[in-house]
Amino acid sequence: MDNKQKLIDAHLSGGNKDTGFTASQIYYLTHQISKLTSHLESHPKDYSSQRGLWKLLSNRKRLLIYLSKRNATSYTKVSKILGIRGLKGR
């Protein structure tokens, strides 16, 4: 595990490994999305992986909406750390 990942883990979940924490779920989904994106760059006709990517993106979007409603400061912190652009209209 590199230093950047340790830093992100410490910022998102308060240092613990609670995978039920909304910010932790967003982090893990972002990690999966980046892996699938790199896979699809080399395999552009892999439509089943593309469908899986769409599902991950929609799940992350729902979690980001939930987090923005419940805790706006945590939402801005997570989006800034992960480099995710903000939700439209929020």
N, C-alpha and C positions, 0 to 999 in steps of 0.2 A: 504494500500500500504506500503510495507516494505522499508527500507532504500536503499537496493540494487536496487530496481526498480526505486526509485526516482533518484538515482545516474546515472543509465543508461539513464533514460529519459532526464536528464539534459545534459549529454554528447552527446547524439545522436542528439537531435533536437534543441540544443541551449537554452533549457529551455521552449520553446513554445510547444504547442500541435498541430503543423502543421502536419497532417497525410499525406499530399502530399509530404513531404520531404522524399527523398529516404532512408535515414538512419532510419527514423521512420517506414517506410514500412518494412524494413528489420527486425527491432526490433519486430514489431507485428507479422510478419510471423514466426520469430524464436520462439516467445511465443506460437503461434498456433502449430508449429511443435513439441515443447516439450510436449504440452498437448496431441497431437495425439500419440506421441511416447509412453507416459506412458499408454495411453488407449490400444495401440496395444500390450504392454507387457502382459496385463491381458486378452486380447481377440485376440489371434494370428490369428484366422480364419476370422476376420472381414475384408473381402476383399474390401468392399466399402470404409471403412476408410483408408485402405492401399492405394487405388487409390487416395483418397483425399490428403494423405500425399505426394505422388509422385508429385501431381500437385503443392502443396505448395513448395516443395523442388525445383522444376524447376522454379517456379516464383521467389523464393528467389535467385536462381543462376543467372537468367537474371538480376535482380536488382543489384546483386553484380558485374556482368560484366559491367553494365552501370556505376555504381559508380566508379569502378576501372579505366574506361576510362575517366570519367569526372573529378574526384577528387581523386587522388591516396592517399593523406594524410588522407582524410576522410575514404577511404576504409580500410586502415590499422588500423585506430583508431576504426572503427566499428567492424572489425573482431577480434581485440584484446579484446575489451570490452565484446563482446558476446561469445567469445571463439570458433569462427568459424574458421576452417582451411582454409588456402588460396586456391584460385582457381589454378588449374594446369596450369603451363605455364604463370602465371601472377605475 
